């Protein structure tokens, strides 16, 4: 049974409703790949809370990079809005970020669907290589 972790920018614990740059913390969920069951495992504080200017730089050591590095052990980040600088900074740590405005359970269900589609596509591509 495979599991993955998702960080969610939320201010009410129910909805994905905070911009990446404005999130002081993220609720972190562990998700069972097969059943889709989710469980909140921690609240992760983001270092150097953004004052609205962190989106302009993503260099190593910047507040954007520090924020991305603090989430490097996760698989996905879900925010109401995430800019290209944050997406690139997170990608350097192999973390995928998505803009989404839904209740947390629905947003994570969409990530689970996405993962299943990627796995199906990979199986298909592998079958072509063998064929």
WOMOBEL-V204642 format. One record per residue. SS is DSSP state (H for helix, E for strand, - for the rest). OMEGA is omega as a letter, one per 30 degrees, with the letter a starting at -180 (* if undefined). NEAR is the number of other ideal C-beta (glycine too) atoms within 10 Angstrom. Layout:
((SS	OMEGA	NEAR) (SS	OMEGA	NEAR))
This chain:
((-	a	7) (-	l	9) (E	l	13) (E	a	16) (E	a	18) (E	l	25) (E	a	28) (E	l	25) (-	a	26) (-	l	22) (-	l	13) (-	l	9) (-	a	10) (-	a	11) (E	l	19) (-	a	23) (-	l	19) (-	l	20) (-	a	17) (H	a	30) (H	a	23) (H	a	17) (-	l	25) (-	a	12) (E	l	16) (E	l	25) (E	a	20) (E	a	19) (E	l	23) (E	a	15) (E	l	22) (E	a	14) (-	a	14) (-	a	11) (-	a	9) (-	a	15) (-	l	13) (E	l	18) (E	l	10) (E	a	12) (E	l	12) (E	l	13) (E	a	12) (E	l	18) (E	l	11) (-	l	22) (-	l	11) (-	a	13) (-	a	14) (-	l	18) (-	a	9) (-	a	9) (-	a	10) (H	a	24) (H	a	18) (H	a	10) (-	l	13) (-	a	22) (-	l	9) (-	a	11) (-	l	9) (-	l	16) (H	l	20) (H	l	26) (H	l	21) (H	l	15) (H	l	24) (H	a	26) (H	l	17) (-	a	17) (-	a	22) (-	a	11) (-	a	13) (-	a	21) (-	a	16) (E	l	22) (E	l	25) (E	a	28) (E	l	26) (-	l	19) (-	l	16) (-	a	21) (-	a	19) (H	l	10) (H	l	20) (H	l	24) (H	l	18) (H	l	14) (H	l	28) (H	a	26) (H	l	13) (-	l	13) (-	l	14) (-	l	10) (-	l	22) (E	l	15) (E	a	23) (E	l	16) (E	l	14) (-	l	21) (-	a	12) (-	l	15) (E	a	14) (H	a	22) (H	l	12) (H	a	11) (H	l	21) (H	l	23) (H	l	15) (H	l	13) (H	l	21) (H	l	19) (H	l	11) (H	a	13) (H	l	17) (H	l	13) (H	l	10) (H	l	10) (H	l	12) (H	l	10) (H	l	10) (H	l	10) (H	l	10) (H	a	9) (H	l	9) (H	l	10) (H	l	9) (H	l	8) (H	a	6) (H	a	5) (-	*	5))
